[in-house]
Amino acid sequence: MVTSFTVAGQRLEYEMLGAGEPLLFLNNLASPASSMRAFAPLLNSSGYQLILVDCLGPAQASIETMAAHIGALLDDLDITPWVWGYSQGAFIAQELALLRQDRVAGAILVATRGRQSRFFQQYLLASRDIDDADVPDSVAACFFLLATMPPNVLHDDDQVDFALRRAVETRRTADRERNLRSLRASAGYDRRLSALEGVRVPCLVISFERDVLCPPQLGREVAGAIPGCDYREIPDAGHGGLVTHAVEVVAAVTGFLAQQSRPVTGGALP
């Protein structure tokens, strides 16, 4: 069941799937959290309740502000979950781990960064131009694939056909305001490595070897900034590795959580 929670004008929608130790997943603001429901059975069988959150509301909210809003939601639920963030969701997760160490057991940061690369800046500008212009779906989909998929996927005709269909369908059903909110938030998130040195909860950074948006060197910078942070790199995966290499990602996540096993804290889960 999807439930709404509002804080400072920001509406959050969340759902809690299964039972077990709480694991909060944060996605890109433009992508509905419901796309992660397929992961729930595997995580449930490993002893984790998957909590999915969508941040909806103010168009100008920053990554840091959204982290504060997620912290308010955790206060309301009275839980101290592990937090798993992907891409822009990882930016929010690492800021949440910095801001609310009383409400975060630890964080798994997939395809993250603490600063912007020049290519990432150009990607944001190009994405905004594509949203603003009447660009054909085929062009937008090809742009998306080139930015998120590794060569081994692009060289496989069947995988390309599937990915193109999915990219076109996603664009046709996309919420333009959510896309713009996501682009603004990412454009404003930069130069956070020094701040992340203050994180004191267990963390794991997972990078994808062939990620051009959040390349491994930027992930290693985040892992190096956070004291005691673990680092994993998944071979042959691009930025879309959460989809193309889902088995490897989930194995890395559950393996890390098993190593960090702890008693559940916080109040009773709803």
RASULBEL-V490631 format. One record per backbone hydrogen bond with DSSP energy under -0.5 kcal/mol. NH is the residue of the N-H (numbers start at 1). CO is the residue of the C=O. E is the energy in kcal/mol with one decimal. If there is no record, write none. Layout:
nh=[NH/NH]
co=[CO/CO]
e=[E/E]
This chain:
nh=[3/5/7/10/11/11/12/12/13/14/15/17/17/18/21/23/24/25/26/27/31/32/35/36/37/39/40/43/44/45/46/47/48/49/50/50/51/51/52/52/53/54/56/56/61/66/67/68/69/70/71/72/73/74/75/76/77/78/79/80/81/82/83/84/85/85/86/87/89/90/91/92/93/94/95/96/97/98/99/100/103/105/106/107/108/109/109/110/110/111/111/121/122/123/124/125/126/127/128/129/130/131/132/133/135/135/140/141/142/143/144/145/146/147/148/149/153/154/155/156/157/160/161/162/163/164/165/166/167/168/169/170/171/172/173/174/174/176/179/180/181/182/183/184/185/186/187/188/189/190/192/193/196/197/197/198/199/202/204/205/206/207/207/209/210/211/212/212/218/219/220/221/222/223/224/225/226/227/227/229/230/232/234/235/237/240/241/242/243/244/245/246/249/250/251/252/253/254/255/256/257/258/259/260/261/267]
co=[14/12/10/7/9/56/5/10/54/3/52/15/50/16/47/49/82/51/84/53/28/30/32/33/34/36/37/39/40/41/42/44/43/21/17/48/23/49/15/50/25/13/11/54/58/62/63/64/65/66/67/68/69/70/71/72/73/74/74/265/103/22/106/24/83/108/26/110/86/87/87/88/89/90/91/92/93/94/95/96/100/81/81/202/83/107/204/85/108/109/206/117/118/119/120/121/122/123/124/125/126/127/128/129/130/133/136/137/138/139/140/141/142/143/144/145/150/150/151/153/155/156/157/158/159/160/161/162/163/164/165/166/167/168/169/170/171/174/175/176/177/178/179/180/181/182/183/184/186/188/114/114/192/193/194/195/196/105/107/230/109/205/232/234/237/208/147/210/215/215/216/217/218/219/220/221/222/199/225/226/203/205/207/233/234/148/238/239/240/240/241/243/245/246/247/248/249/250/251/252/253/254/255/256/258/78]
e=[-3.2/-2.7/-2.4/-2.5/-0.6/-2.4/-3.7/-0.6/-2.3/-2.9/-1.8/-0.5/-3.3/-0.5/-2.5/-2.9/-3.1/-3.2/-2.5/-0.5/-1.7/-0.5/-1.7/-2.4/-1.9/-1.9/-1.7/-2.0/-3.4/-2.3/-0.8/-1.7/-2.4/-1.9/-1.9/-0.6/-2.8/-0.5/-2.5/-0.5/-1.2/-2.9/-3.3/-0.7/-1.1/-2.4/-2.0/-1.7/-1.9/-2.4/-2.1/-1.8/-1.8/-2.3/-1.9/-2.1/-2.5/-1.5/-1.5/-0.9/-0.5/-2.2/-2.5/-3.6/-0.5/-2.7/-2.2/-2.8/-2.4/-1.2/-1.4/-1.8/-2.3/-2.5/-1.7/-2.5/-2.4/-1.3/-2.8/-3.0/-1.8/-2.5/-0.6/-2.2/-3.0/-0.5/-3.4/-3.0/-0.7/-0.5/-3.0/-1.9/-2.0/-2.6/-2.3/-1.9/-2.7/-2.7/-2.2/-2.3/-2.4/-2.1/-2.2/-1.9/-0.6/-1.6/-2.1/-2.8/-1.9/-2.3/-2.2/-2.4/-2.4/-1.5/-1.5/-2.7/-1.0/-1.9/-1.7/-1.6/-0.7/-2.6/-2.6/-2.2/-2.7/-2.9/-2.2/-2.3/-2.6/-2.5/-2.5/-2.6/-2.2/-2.3/-1.4/-0.5/-0.8/-0.8/-2.2/-2.5/-2.3/-2.3/-2.4/-2.4/-2.0/-2.3/-2.3/-1.4/-1.3/-0.8/-3.3/-0.5/-2.2/-0.7/-0.9/-2.1/-1.7/-0.7/-2.2/-2.4/-2.7/-0.5/-2.5/-2.5/-2.8/-1.9/-0.5/-0.5/-1.4/-1.6/-3.0/-1.4/-1.6/-2.5/-2.3/-1.6/-2.1/-0.5/-0.6/-1.9/-2.6/-2.6/-2.8/-0.6/-1.0/-2.8/-1.8/-0.6/-1.9/-2.0/-2.2/-1.0/-2.2/-2.8/-2.1/-2.0/-2.5/-3.0/-2.1/-2.0/-2.4/-2.3/-1.7/-1.4/-1.1/-4.0]
